[in-house]
C-alpha cells in the first residue's frame, strides 16, 4: 500500500542524483521509446529506431549532460542492449517466477532458533455461554473458543461453516468483502472434519474452523483475481502452500476475500471494501476483505499479506489483530508477487493468540520459496514475557505539534491555499486526539510491571529506500504496462499502480542496487537497536512502518480502544491515507515490534497486553 505523493517525490529525488551507465540509459531510453510509440491495442508496442534525441531526453530526465561524441559512442551499445531486452521480454515471464536472488534480512553473526517444539496452549477457555442459538456470540468468538466447541463436539464444523457462510452472504452487499465464495469446497471440508473428529482424529485448534483468504492466494478450481480489472476470470491449477497447510490442519476455507487491485488500498474491480465500524469509510488495505470480514464476525480468521502496511493498516481501521511475520518465515508459493524482497503473508484474527495458532500451521520452508528460513515459531502461551526488555520510540509518543504546510502553494489560488491549510489543521486534530490513546498504552504497560526504555528509530532515508518496492512491482507487472492492459484497473490516479508502474520503469538498475545497499545499512542499524531491547512499542503509523518492512522485522498490531463521541470527524472523502481515518466509535491500534524471527515471543507479549486491556473483545454492531 502506497502513501500519497511519496512515490512521486522519491522518484524525482532519485532522478536528480542518478549517474550515467549501461544500467541506467537503456532502461530510460527504452521506456521513453516504447511510450513514444505506444499503441492503443493490447499488444506490447514495438521499439522505434534509436536516435540521439532520445539520449538527450533520457539525459535531461536524470540530470546529465552528454556530448555529441559521447552519444555516438553509446549508440551501438544501446542497440545491442535493446536487443537483449527484447529477447528477455519475449519469454513472457509469469508473475509467479521470482528473480534469481533472495533478500536476506539476517545480519552477520545472528543465529536462528531452528528446533521446533509443539505449540503450548494456555488453559482452555470456558465455552459454557456459547451456543448456536446465540449467533452473535458464536460469530465473534475467538478461534481458541471455537476450537473448544468443535473439539468437545458441542458445535459441528458444518454448523459453524453454514453460520459464517450465511453471514458472508448477508453482510457482503453492505461491506463488499467477498470476491468468490468457496461454498462447495467448504461444506465438503466441514463434513470431513466432523467425521474425523467423531472418530477421535482431532488435528488441533484449527480443525473445523472456517476461514477466508485474501484473493492473491491461488486455490485450485476457483478464480484468483488479485482484485484487479482484467484478471476477473484468472485461475491457477494449484493450491498455494498456505492453503495446503491450512487444509492439512483441518481448517475450512469459506471465501476468497477482497483486496485492493494488485495489493493497493481497498478499491477493487467490484467496488470499495468497507469498515464494519463505519461503512461510510473504506476498510483500508490491501488486505481489505480479510480485516473487514474478521471484524464483522463473518469468518473465524483470515489470511492477509503485507508489503508496506497491508496487514497493519486494515487491522487498524477495522479493529482486528494482525501478525506481520518476519520476512522469510511464511512461504509465498502460490501467492501474487508484488515485491519479492518485501512481500509477507500473515494472519488477521480477533486475538493475538488466534494469530499464533494460525502461524503455527503456516510457517516454515516448503522447498519452493527460496527466501524462507529454517527458523522456528514455537508458540508458548505461558512464555514469561516479563523477562523481555521493552523499548518505545519516545519521539513518536511525544505531544504532536502543528506544522503549517510548506509545499503545494506554487500557483495555488487563495481559496486553494485556505482549503489546504484547513485540511492540515483537521489532520492534526485527528492526530492529536489519537495520540492520547497511544500514550495510554505506556501507562498500561507500566501498570503491568514493564520498565520502558526510550529508544530511537535509526535516522536513515527509509522513505527513499522503498524505491525498490515500486521497481520490483513494475517488473512483476511488466507486461501489464507494456500491453496497455493497465487501463483496465479501476484506480488510475497519479498515486495508483498504473502510473507508478510506468514511472518506475525509468528507475535505474544502479539506483535499485544502491537502494538495496542502503537497506543493508538499515539492517545493521536495526540489529544494533535490538541489542538494547527485545520488543518496541510504537504507534502503528509513521516511519517505523517503512523501516521495519524494509528490514523484515515482525510486528503485531492490536486494537487499542474506540474513539469517543468527542473525536474529530473524519474527512468527507476517504482517500485511504492513515491520517484520514477517525470519527466517533471507530477503532485505534498500537503496534509491537520484535527482533527478527522472534515472532512467537513477540506474540506472547502482545497477548499479555490484550489480556490486560480487553480491547480485542469489542466488535461492531452490524445492522
C-alpha positions as CSV (number, residue, x, y, z in Angstrom):
1,X,0.0,0.0,0.0
2,X,1.4,3.3,-1.1
3,X,1.5,6.7,0.7
4,X,0.1,9.7,-1.2
5,X,2.6,11.6,-3.3
6,X,5.6,10.0,-1.6
7,X,6.5,7.7,-4.5
8,X,6.4,10.6,-6.9
9,X,8.6,12.8,-4.7
10,X,11.0,9.9,-4.2
11,X,11.3,9.3,-7.9
12,X,12.1,12.9,-8.7
13,X,14.7,12.9,-6.0
14,X,16.3,9.7,-7.3
15,X,16.5,11.0,-10.8
16,X,18.3,14.1,-9.7
17,X,21.0,12.0,-8.2
18,X,21.4,9.4,-10.9
19,X,24.6,8.7,-12.7
20,X,25.2,7.5,-16.3
21,X,26.0,3.9,-17.2
22,X,24.8,1.0,-19.2
23,X,22.4,0.0,-16.5
24,X,20.7,3.4,-16.5
25,X,20.4,4.6,-20.1
26,X,18.8,1.6,-21.7
27,X,16.0,1.4,-19.2
28,X,15.2,5.1,-19.5
29,X,15.7,5.1,-23.3
30,X,13.6,2.1,-23.9
31,X,10.8,3.2,-21.7
32,X,10.8,6.5,-23.5
33,X,10.9,4.8,-26.8
34,X,8.1,2.4,-26.0
35,X,5.9,5.2,-24.7
36,X,6.7,7.3,-27.7
37,X,5.4,4.6,-30.0
38,X,2.6,3.3,-27.7
39,X,-0.4,1.7,-29.3
40,X,-4.0,1.6,-28.1
41,X,-4.2,-2.2,-28.7
42,X,-3.5,-4.8,-26.1
43,X,-0.2,-5.8,-27.7
44,X,3.1,-4.5,-26.5
45,X,4.4,-1.6,-28.5
46,X,7.5,-2.3,-30.7
47,X,10.8,-0.4,-30.3
48,X,11.2,2.5,-32.6
49,X,14.6,3.4,-34.0
50,X,17.1,4.8,-31.5
51,X,18.1,8.5,-32.1
52,X,20.5,10.9,-30.4
53,X,17.4,13.0,-29.5
54,X,16.2,10.1,-27.3
55,X,19.5,10.1,-25.5
56,X,19.1,13.8,-24.9
57,X,15.6,13.2,-23.5
58,X,16.9,10.4,-21.2
59,X,19.9,12.5,-20.0
60,X,17.7,15.5,-19.3
61,X,15.4,13.3,-17.2
62,X,18.2,12.2,-14.9
63,X,20.0,15.5,-14.9
64,X,23.0,14.6,-17.0
65,X,24.9,16.3,-19.9
66,X,26.1,14.0,-22.7
67,X,28.2,15.4,-25.5
68,X,27.6,14.6,-29.2
69,X,30.7,12.5,-29.3
70,X,29.6,10.5,-26.3
71,X,26.2,9.9,-27.9
72,X,27.9,8.4,-31.0
73,X,29.9,6.1,-28.8
74,X,26.8,4.9,-26.9
75,X,24.6,4.1,-29.9
76,X,25.9,0.7,-30.8
77,X,26.0,-0.5,-27.2
78,X,22.5,0.7,-26.6
79,X,21.2,-1.0,-29.7
80,X,22.8,-4.3,-28.6
81,X,21.3,-4.0,-25.1
82,X,17.9,-3.2,-26.6
83,X,18.1,-6.5,-28.5
84,X,18.9,-8.3,-25.2
85,X,15.9,-6.7,-23.5
86,X,13.6,-7.7,-26.4
87,X,14.7,-11.3,-26.1
88,X,14.0,-11.4,-22.3
89,X,10.6,-9.8,-22.9
90,X,9.8,-12.4,-25.4
91,X,10.0,-15.1,-22.7
92,X,6.7,-13.6,-21.3
93,X,7.7,-14.5,-17.7
94,X,4.7,-15.0,-15.5
95,X,4.3,-13.2,-12.1
96,X,5.0,-16.5,-10.3
97,X,8.6,-16.6,-11.4
98,X,10.9,-14.9,-8.8
99,X,14.3,-13.3,-9.7
100,X,17.4,-15.3,-9.2
101,X,18.3,-13.6,-6.0
102,X,16.9,-13.6,-2.5
103,X,16.6,-10.8,0.0
104,X,18.1,-11.8,3.4
105,X,17.2,-9.7,6.4
106,X,19.5,-11.6,8.8
107,X,22.6,-9.5,9.8
108,X,26.0,-11.2,10.1
109,X,26.5,-13.3,13.1
110,X,22.9,-13.8,14.0
111,X,21.9,-17.3,14.8
112,X,18.3,-18.5,14.3
113,X,16.4,-20.9,16.5
114,X,15.6,-23.9,14.3
115,X,14.4,-26.6,16.7
116,X,10.7,-26.9,16.5
117,X,8.6,-27.8,19.5
118,X,4.8,-28.4,19.7
119,X,2.7,-25.4,20.3
120,X,1.9,-24.9,24.0
121,X,-1.6,-23.6,24.5
122,X,-2.9,-21.8,27.5
123,X,-5.8,-23.1,29.7
124,X,-8.9,-24.0,27.7
125,X,-11.3,-21.1,27.6
126,X,-14.8,-21.5,29.1
127,X,-17.4,-22.0,26.4
128,X,-20.4,-22.5,28.7
129,X,-22.1,-19.4,27.3
130,X,-21.6,-20.2,23.7
131,X,-24.2,-21.9,21.6
132,X,-25.7,-21.8,18.1
133,X,-28.9,-20.2,19.5
134,X,-26.9,-17.0,20.1
135,X,-25.4,-16.3,16.7
136,X,-23.7,-13.0,17.7
137,X,-21.7,-14.6,20.5
138,X,-20.6,-17.5,18.3
139,X,-19.8,-15.3,15.3
140,X,-17.4,-13.1,17.3
141,X,-15.8,-15.9,19.3
142,X,-12.1,-16.4,19.1
143,X,-10.5,-19.3,17.3
144,X,-9.5,-20.7,20.7
145,X,-13.1,-20.7,21.8
146,X,-14.4,-22.0,18.5
147,X,-11.9,-24.8,18.6
148,X,-13.0,-25.9,22.1
149,X,-16.6,-26.0,20.9
150,X,-15.6,-28.2,17.9
151,X,-13.2,-30.4,19.9
152,X,-15.8,-31.1,22.6
153,X,-18.4,-31.7,19.8
154,X,-20.7,-29.1,21.2
155,X,-20.9,-27.5,17.8
156,X,-20.2,-29.2,14.5
157,X,-17.9,-27.7,11.9
158,X,-20.7,-28.0,9.4
159,X,-22.9,-25.8,11.6
160,X,-20.2,-23.2,12.0
161,X,-19.5,-23.2,8.3
162,X,-23.1,-22.6,7.4
163,X,-23.4,-19.9,10.0
164,X,-20.4,-18.0,8.6
165,X,-21.5,-18.6,5.0
166,X,-24.9,-17.1,5.8
167,X,-23.2,-14.1,7.4
168,X,-20.9,-13.5,4.5
169,X,-23.9,-13.5,2.2
170,X,-25.9,-11.3,4.5
171,X,-23.3,-8.6,5.0
172,X,-21.4,-8.6,1.8
173,X,-23.9,-6.3,0.0
174,X,-23.0,-3.7,2.5
175,X,-19.3,-4.3,3.2
176,X,-18.2,-5.7,-0.2
177,X,-15.6,-8.1,1.3
178,X,-16.2,-11.2,-0.8
179,X,-14.9,-11.9,-4.3
180,X,-15.7,-15.6,-4.6
181,X,-17.4,-17.9,-2.1
182,X,-15.8,-21.4,-2.0
183,X,-19.0,-22.9,-0.6
184,X,-18.9,-26.3,-2.2
185,X,-15.3,-26.8,-1.0
186,X,-16.2,-25.6,2.4
187,X,-19.2,-27.8,3.0
188,X,-17.1,-30.8,1.9
189,X,-14.2,-29.9,4.2
190,X,-16.6,-29.3,7.2
191,X,-18.2,-32.7,6.7
192,X,-14.8,-34.4,6.6
193,X,-13.8,-32.5,9.7
194,X,-16.9,-33.6,11.6
195,X,-16.3,-37.2,10.6
196,X,-12.7,-37.2,11.6
197,X,-13.3,-35.6,15.0
198,X,-16.2,-38.0,15.7
199,X,-13.7,-40.8,15.0
200,X,-11.2,-39.4,17.5
201,X,-8.8,-38.0,14.8
202,X,-8.7,-34.4,16.1
203,X,-5.9,-32.4,14.3
204,X,-5.6,-29.5,16.6
205,X,-7.0,-26.0,17.2
206,X,-7.7,-25.1,13.6
207,X,-9.6,-28.4,12.8
208,X,-13.0,-27.5,11.5
209,X,-12.6,-23.7,11.9
210,X,-13.9,-21.6,8.9
211,X,-11.5,-19.1,7.4
212,X,-11.1,-16.8,4.4
213,X,-8.1,-15.8,2.3
214,X,-7.1,-12.6,0.6
215,X,-7.7,-13.3,-3.1
216,X,-4.0,-13.4,-4.1
217,X,-3.5,-17.0,-2.8
218,X,-4.4,-19.5,-5.5
219,X,-7.0,-22.2,-4.8
220,X,-7.5,-25.0,-7.3
221,X,-10.9,-24.8,-9.0
222,X,-11.6,-21.2,-8.1
223,X,-10.6,-17.9,-9.7
224,X,-7.8,-15.8,-8.2
225,X,-8.4,-12.3,-9.3
226,X,-5.8,-10.3,-7.4
227,X,-8.7,-7.8,-7.0
228,X,-7.9,-6.3,-10.4
229,X,-9.8,-5.4,-13.5
230,X,-8.7,-7.6,-16.4
231,X,-7.9,-10.5,-14.1
232,X,-11.5,-11.3,-13.1
233,X,-11.5,-14.8,-14.5
234,X,-7.9,-15.8,-13.8
235,X,-7.3,-19.3,-12.4
236,X,-4.3,-21.3,-11.4
237,X,-4.5,-25.1,-11.2
238,X,-2.7,-25.3,-7.8
239,X,-3.3,-24.6,-4.2
240,X,-0.9,-22.1,-2.6
241,X,1.3,-23.5,0.1
242,X,-0.5,-21.6,2.9
243,X,-3.8,-23.0,1.6
244,X,-2.4,-26.6,1.6
245,X,-1.1,-26.2,5.1
246,X,-4.4,-24.9,6.4
247,X,-6.1,-27.8,4.6
248,X,-3.8,-30.2,6.4
249,X,-4.6,-28.5,9.7
250,X,-8.3,-29.2,9.0
251,X,-9.4,-25.6,8.6
252,X,-12.4,-24.9,6.3
253,X,-11.9,-22.3,3.5
254,X,-15.1,-20.2,3.0
255,X,-14.1,-17.5,0.6
256,X,-11.6,-15.6,-1.5
257,X,-11.8,-12.2,0.1
258,X,-11.3,-8.8,-1.5
259,X,-8.1,-6.9,-1.9
260,X,-7.2,-3.6,-3.4
261,X,-6.3,-4.1,-7.0
262,X,-2.8,-5.7,-7.3
263,X,-2.4,-5.2,-3.5
264,X,-3.0,-1.4,-3.2
265,X,-5.7,0.1,-1.0
266,X,-9.2,-1.1,-0.6
267,X,-10.6,-0.4,-4.1
268,X,-11.0,-3.5,-6.3
269,X,-12.8,-4.2,-9.5
270,X,-16.1,-4.7,-7.7
271,X,-16.0,-1.5,-5.7
272,X,-14.6,-0.5,-2.3
273,X,-14.5,-2.7,0.8
274,X,-16.0,-1.1,3.8
275,X,-15.1,-0.8,7.5
276,X,-17.7,-2.6,9.7
277,X,-17.4,0.1,12.4
278,X,-18.4,2.8,9.9
279,X,-19.4,1.5,6.5
280,X,-19.1,5.0,5.1
281,X,-15.3,4.5,5.4
282,X,-13.2,2.1,3.4
283,X,-11.6,-0.8,5.3
284,X,-8.1,0.3,4.1
285,X,-5.9,-2.3,2.5
286,X,-4.7,-4.0,0.7
287,X,-5.9,-6.9,2.9
288,X,-9.2,-5.3,2.8
289,X,-11.7,-8.2,2.9
290,X,-9.6,-10.1,5.3
291,X,-9.8,-7.4,8.0
292,X,-13.3,-6.4,7.2
293,X,-14.7,-10.0,7.4
294,X,-12.9,-10.9,10.6
295,X,-14.1,-7.6,12.2
296,X,-17.7,-8.3,11.1
297,X,-17.7,-11.8,12.6
298,X,-18.1,-13.5,9.2
299,X,-15.0,-15.8,9.3
300,X,-13.1,-17.4,12.2
301,X,-9.9,-16.0,10.9
302,X,-8.3,-14.7,7.7
303,X,-5.0,-14.6,5.8
304,X,-3.6,-11.3,4.7
305,X,-0.3,-10.1,3.2
306,X,1.9,-7.1,3.8
307,X,4.4,-5.4,1.6
308,X,4.2,-1.9,3.1
309,X,1.2,-1.7,5.5
310,X,-1.3,-4.1,4.1
311,X,-1.9,-6.0,7.3
312,X,-1.2,-3.1,9.6
313,X,-3.5,-0.5,8.1
314,X,-6.7,-2.5,7.6
315,X,-6.2,-4.1,11.1
316,X,-6.0,-0.6,12.5
317,X,-9.1,0.6,10.6
318,X,-11.2,-2.5,11.3
319,X,-10.1,-3.2,14.9
320,X,-8.6,-6.6,14.3
321,X,-5.3,-8.3,15.5
322,X,-2.7,-8.8,12.8
323,X,0.6,-10.6,12.8
324,X,3.0,-9.4,10.1
325,X,5.7,-12.1,10.4
326,X,9.4,-11.8,9.9
327,X,10.3,-11.7,6.2
328,X,11.1,-15.3,5.2
329,X,9.1,-17.1,7.8
330,X,6.0,-18.0,5.7
331,X,6.3,-19.3,2.1
332,X,4.7,-17.3,-0.6
333,X,4.4,-20.1,-3.1
334,X,1.1,-19.7,-5.0
335,X,0.7,-16.0,-4.0
336,X,0.7,-13.0,-6.3
337,X,4.1,-11.3,-6.2
338,X,4.3,-7.5,-5.8
339,X,7.8,-7.1,-4.3
340,X,9.9,-10.3,-4.0
341,X,12.1,-8.7,-1.3
342,X,9.3,-7.3,0.8
343,X,6.1,-9.5,0.5
344,X,5.0,-11.3,3.6
345,X,2.0,-13.5,4.4
346,X,0.4,-13.4,7.9
347,X,-2.9,-13.9,9.8
348,X,-5.6,-11.4,10.6
349,X,-7.7,-12.5,13.6
350,X,-9.8,-11.4,16.5
351,X,-7.0,-12.0,19.0
352,X,-3.2,-12.4,19.1
353,X,-3.5,-15.9,20.4
354,X,-5.6,-16.8,17.3
355,X,-2.8,-15.3,15.1
356,X,-0.2,-17.5,16.9
357,X,-2.3,-20.6,16.3
358,X,-2.6,-19.8,12.6
359,X,1.1,-19.0,12.3
360,X,2.0,-22.4,13.9
361,X,0.3,-24.0,10.9
362,X,1.6,-22.0,8.0
363,X,5.3,-21.1,8.7
364,X,8.4,-22.9,7.6
365,X,10.2,-23.9,4.3
366,X,8.2,-25.5,1.5
367,X,11.1,-26.3,-0.9
368,X,9.9,-23.7,-3.4
369,X,10.1,-20.2,-1.9
370,X,13.8,-19.8,-1.5
371,X,13.5,-16.8,0.8
372,X,12.1,-18.9,3.6
373,X,14.5,-19.6,6.5
374,X,14.5,-22.8,8.6
375,X,13.5,-20.8,11.7
376,X,11.1,-22.0,14.4
377,X,7.9,-20.4,15.5
378,X,7.4,-22.1,18.9
379,X,4.2,-20.8,20.4
380,X,4.1,-20.9,24.2
381,X,1.1,-19.2,25.7
382,X,2.8,-19.5,29.1
383,X,6.0,-17.7,28.0
384,X,7.4,-15.5,30.7
385,X,7.1,-12.2,28.9
386,X,8.1,-10.2,32.0
387,X,11.8,-11.1,31.3
388,X,11.7,-9.2,27.9
389,X,13.3,-5.8,27.6
390,X,10.8,-3.4,26.2
391,X,11.6,-0.1,24.4
392,X,9.4,2.6,22.9
393,X,10.0,5.3,20.3
394,X,10.0,8.2,22.7
395,X,9.6,10.9,19.9
396,X,6.6,9.0,18.4
397,X,4.7,9.3,21.8
398,X,5.5,13.0,22.3
399,X,2.7,15.6,22.2
400,X,2.1,16.4,18.5
401,X,2.9,19.9,17.3
402,X,1.1,21.5,14.5
403,X,3.2,22.5,11.4
404,X,1.6,24.5,8.7
405,X,2.1,23.1,5.2
406,X,5.0,24.5,3.4
407,X,4.6,22.9,0.0
408,X,2.0,22.9,-2.7
409,X,1.3,26.6,-2.7
410,X,3.0,27.4,-6.0
411,X,0.4,28.6,-8.5
412,X,-2.5,27.9,-5.9
413,X,-5.3,30.4,-5.6
414,X,-6.2,31.9,-2.2
415,X,-9.1,29.5,-1.9
416,X,-7.0,26.5,-2.7
417,X,-4.4,27.6,-0.1
418,X,-7.2,28.0,2.5
419,X,-8.5,24.6,1.8
420,X,-5.0,23.1,2.1
421,X,-4.5,24.8,5.5
422,X,-7.9,23.7,6.8
423,X,-7.1,20.1,5.7
424,X,-3.8,20.2,7.6
425,X,-5.5,21.5,10.7
426,X,-8.1,18.8,10.6
427,X,-5.5,16.1,10.1
428,X,-3.5,17.5,13.0
429,X,-6.7,17.5,15.2
430,X,-7.2,13.8,14.5
431,X,-3.6,13.0,15.1
432,X,-3.5,14.9,18.4
433,X,-6.7,13.1,19.5
434,X,-5.4,9.7,18.7
435,X,-2.1,10.4,20.4
436,X,-3.8,10.2,23.8
437,X,-4.7,6.5,23.2
438,X,-1.1,5.8,22.3
439,X,0.2,7.4,25.4
440,X,-2.3,5.5,27.5
441,X,-0.6,2.3,26.2
442,X,2.6,3.3,28.0
443,X,0.6,3.7,31.2
444,X,-1.0,0.3,30.9
445,X,2.4,-1.3,30.3
446,X,3.8,0.4,33.4
447,X,0.9,-1.0,35.4
448,X,1.8,-4.4,34.0
449,X,5.2,-4.0,35.6
450,X,7.0,-3.2,32.3
451,X,10.1,-1.0,32.5
452,X,10.1,1.1,29.4
453,X,13.4,2.0,27.7
454,X,13.3,5.1,25.4
455,X,14.9,4.3,22.0
456,X,15.2,6.0,18.6
457,X,14.5,4.7,15.1
458,X,17.8,4.8,13.2
459,X,18.0,8.0,11.2
460,X,18.2,6.8,7.6
461,X,16.3,7.8,4.5
462,X,13.7,5.0,4.9
463,X,11.3,6.6,2.5
464,X,13.6,6.8,-0.5
465,X,14.8,3.2,0.2
466,X,11.4,1.9,-0.8
467,X,12.1,2.7,-4.4
468,X,13.0,-1.0,-4.6
469,X,9.3,-1.9,-3.9
470,X,7.9,0.1,-6.9
471,X,10.7,-1.1,-9.2
472,X,10.1,-4.7,-8.3
473,X,6.3,-4.2,-8.7
474,X,6.9,-2.6,-12.1
475,X,8.9,-5.7,-13.1
476,X,6.3,-8.1,-11.7
477,X,3.7,-6.4,-13.9
478,X,5.9,-5.5,-16.8
479,X,3.6,-7.0,-19.5
480,X,0.6,-5.4,-18.0
481,X,2.2,-2.0,-18.5
482,X,3.6,-2.7,-22.0
483,X,0.4,-4.2,-23.3
484,X,-1.7,-1.3,-22.2
485,X,-4.0,-3.6,-20.2
486,X,-3.2,-1.4,-17.1
487,X,-6.0,0.8,-18.3
488,X,-8.4,-1.9,-17.1
489,X,-7.5,-1.3,-13.5
490,X,-10.2,0.6,-11.6
491,X,-7.9,3.2,-10.0
492,X,-6.0,5.5,-12.4
493,X,-4.8,8.5,-10.3
494,X,-1.2,9.7,-10.0
495,X,-0.6,7.5,-7.0
496,X,-2.2,4.3,-8.3
497,X,-0.3,1.4,-9.7
498,X,-0.7,2.1,-13.5
499,X,1.1,5.4,-13.1
500,X,3.6,4.1,-10.6
501,X,4.5,1.1,-12.8
502,X,5.1,3.5,-15.7
503,X,7.1,5.9,-13.6
504,X,9.4,3.2,-12.1
505,X,10.3,1.8,-15.5
506,X,12.6,4.8,-15.5
507,X,14.2,3.9,-12.1
508,X,17.7,2.7,-13.0
509,X,19.3,-0.6,-12.1
510,X,22.1,1.4,-10.5
511,X,19.7,3.2,-8.1
512,X,17.8,0.0,-7.4
513,X,21.1,-1.7,-6.3
514,X,22.1,1.4,-4.2
515,X,18.6,1.3,-2.5
516,X,19.3,-2.3,-1.6
517,X,22.7,-1.4,-0.3
518,X,21.0,1.3,1.8
519,X,18.8,-1.5,3.2
520,X,21.9,-3.3,4.3
521,X,22.8,-0.2,6.3
522,X,19.3,-0.3,7.7
523,X,19.6,-4.0,8.7
524,X,22.8,-3.3,10.6
525,X,21.3,-0.3,12.3
526,X,18.2,-2.1,13.4
527,X,20.3,-5.0,14.7
528,X,22.1,-2.6,17.0
529,X,18.8,-1.2,18.1
530,X,17.5,-4.7,19.0
531,X,20.7,-5.3,21.0
532,X,19.2,-2.9,23.6
533,X,15.6,-4.3,23.7
534,X,13.6,-7.3,22.7
535,X,10.3,-5.5,22.0
536,X,9.5,-2.0,20.9
537,X,6.1,-0.3,21.4
538,X,5.2,2.2,18.7
539,X,2.2,3.9,17.0
540,X,1.1,1.8,14.1
541,X,1.7,4.5,11.5
542,X,4.8,6.6,10.9
543,X,8.3,5.9,9.5
544,X,8.7,2.7,11.6
545,X,6.2,1.1,9.2
546,X,8.6,1.7,6.3
547,X,11.7,0.9,8.2
548,X,10.6,-2.5,9.6
549,X,9.1,-3.6,6.3
550,X,12.4,-2.9,4.7
551,X,14.4,-4.7,7.3
552,X,11.9,-7.6,7.6
553,X,11.1,-7.3,11.3
554,X,7.9,-8.8,12.7
555,X,5.0,-6.7,14.0
556,X,1.9,-7.4,16.0
557,X,-0.9,-4.9,15.5
558,X,-3.6,-4.9,18.2
559,X,-6.9,-3.0,18.8
560,X,-6.3,-0.2,21.4
561,X,-9.8,1.1,22.1
562,X,-12.5,3.1,20.4
563,X,-12.6,6.8,19.7
564,X,-15.2,8.7,21.8
565,X,-18.1,10.8,20.9
566,X,-15.8,13.8,21.1
567,X,-13.5,12.6,18.4
568,X,-12.8,15.0,15.5
569,X,-14.8,14.0,12.4
570,X,-13.2,12.1,9.6
571,X,-12.7,13.9,6.3
572,X,-15.6,14.0,3.8
573,X,-13.5,11.9,1.3
574,X,-11.8,8.7,2.5
575,X,-8.6,8.6,0.3
576,X,-7.2,5.6,2.2
577,X,-4.4,7.5,4.0
578,X,-3.6,6.6,7.6
579,X,-4.2,10.1,8.9
580,X,-7.5,10.3,7.1
581,X,-9.4,7.9,9.4
582,X,-11.3,8.6,12.6
583,X,-14.6,9.8,13.9
584,X,-16.6,8.7,16.9
585,X,-16.9,5.0,17.6
586,X,-14.0,3.8,15.3
587,X,-11.0,1.7,16.4
588,X,-7.4,2.8,17.1
589,X,-4.5,0.4,17.3
590,X,-1.0,0.1,18.8
591,X,1.9,-1.9,17.4
592,X,4.6,-4.1,19.0
593,X,7.8,-4.8,17.1
594,X,10.2,-7.6,17.7
595,X,13.7,-9.0,16.8
596,X,13.9,-11.0,13.6
597,X,12.4,-14.4,13.9
598,X,11.2,-13.7,17.5
599,X,7.6,-13.7,16.3
600,X,6.4,-16.2,18.9
601,X,7.7,-14.3,22.0
602,X,6.6,-11.1,20.4
603,X,3.1,-12.5,20.1
604,X,3.2,-13.7,23.8
605,X,4.0,-10.1,24.9
606,X,1.2,-8.7,22.7
607,X,-1.2,-11.3,24.1
608,X,-0.4,-10.2,27.6
609,X,-1.3,-6.6,26.7
610,X,-4.6,-7.8,25.2
611,X,-5.4,-9.7,28.4
612,X,-4.7,-6.5,30.4
613,X,-6.9,-4.3,28.2
614,X,-9.6,-6.5,26.6
615,X,-10.0,-4.2,23.6
616,X,-9.9,-7.2,21.2
617,X,-13.2,-8.3,22.6
618,X,-15.0,-5.2,21.3
619,X,-16.8,-5.7,18.0
620,X,-19.0,-3.6,15.7
621,X,-22.8,-3.7,15.9
622,X,-24.0,-4.7,12.5
623,X,-27.4,-3.9,11.2
